[in-house]
């Protein structure tokens, strides 16, 4: 897969979201991951959830979904308040 776009962070208060869009280079690329859950694909691309270390700490959550020939990773950046 090839990353083709990363959005700016968008949100307010305690959280903000960003998307990372990947395009499959070939049908083989798609077949290699099409039966995997989205979070697992995101993890294999290097996106891993983090935990806050203290009250008020920052953490990230990631999820992934297929949209046609694209795979979208949604990143949520939040504060533990």
C-alpha positions as CSV (number, residue, x, y, z in Angstrom):
1,X,0.0,0.0,0.0
2,X,1.0,3.5,-0.7
3,X,0.1,6.5,1.5
4,X,-1.5,9.2,-0.7
5,X,-2.9,11.7,1.9
6,X,-2.8,12.7,5.5
7,X,-5.3,15.3,6.8
8,X,-4.7,18.0,9.3
9,X,-6.0,17.4,12.9
10,X,-9.6,18.5,13.2
11,X,-11.5,18.7,16.5
12,X,-11.8,20.6,19.7
13,X,-12.0,20.2,23.5
14,X,-10.6,16.9,24.5
15,X,-10.1,15.2,21.1
16,X,-9.2,15.7,17.5
17,X,-9.2,13.4,14.5
18,X,-7.0,12.9,11.4
19,X,-7.2,10.5,8.5
20,X,-4.4,8.7,6.6
21,X,-5.4,7.4,3.2
22,X,-3.7,4.5,1.5
23,X,-4.1,3.2,-2.0
24,X,-3.5,-0.4,-3.0
25,X,-0.7,-0.8,-5.5
26,X,-2.1,-4.0,-6.9
27,X,-4.8,-6.6,-6.6
28,X,-2.3,-8.8,-4.7
29,X,-1.8,-6.0,-2.2
30,X,-5.5,-6.0,-1.6
31,X,-5.9,-9.7,-1.4
32,X,-3.1,-9.9,1.2
33,X,-5.1,-7.8,3.7
34,X,-8.8,-8.0,2.7
35,X,-9.7,-10.6,5.3
36,X,-7.9,-8.9,8.2
37,X,-9.7,-6.6,10.7
38,X,-9.0,-2.9,10.1
39,X,-7.2,-2.3,13.4
40,X,-4.8,-5.1,12.6
41,X,-3.9,-3.6,9.2
42,X,-3.4,-0.2,10.9
43,X,-1.1,-1.8,13.4
44,X,0.9,-3.4,10.6
45,X,1.2,0.0,9.0
46,X,2.8,1.3,12.3
47,X,-0.2,2.8,14.0
48,X,-0.6,1.6,17.6
49,X,-2.9,2.7,20.3
50,X,-1.3,4.4,23.3
51,X,-2.4,4.8,26.9
52,X,-2.3,8.0,29.0
53,X,0.3,7.8,31.7
54,X,-1.4,10.3,34.1
55,X,-4.6,12.3,34.4
56,X,-4.6,14.9,31.6
57,X,-2.2,12.7,29.6
58,X,-2.5,12.5,25.8
59,X,-3.2,9.2,24.0
60,X,-4.0,8.0,20.5
61,X,-6.5,5.5,19.1
62,X,-6.5,4.1,15.6
63,X,-9.1,2.3,13.5
64,X,-9.1,1.3,9.8
65,X,-11.7,0.7,7.1
66,X,-11.8,-0.2,3.4
67,X,-13.4,2.2,1.0
68,X,-13.2,0.8,-2.6
69,X,-9.6,0.8,-3.6
70,X,-8.5,2.7,-0.5
71,X,-7.8,1.9,3.1
72,X,-8.5,4.7,5.6
73,X,-6.8,4.9,9.0
74,X,-8.6,7.1,11.4
75,X,-6.4,8.6,14.2
76,X,-8.0,10.0,17.3
77,X,-5.8,12.1,19.5
78,X,-7.3,12.7,23.0
79,X,-6.6,14.0,26.4
80,X,-7.6,11.9,29.5
81,X,-9.5,14.6,31.4
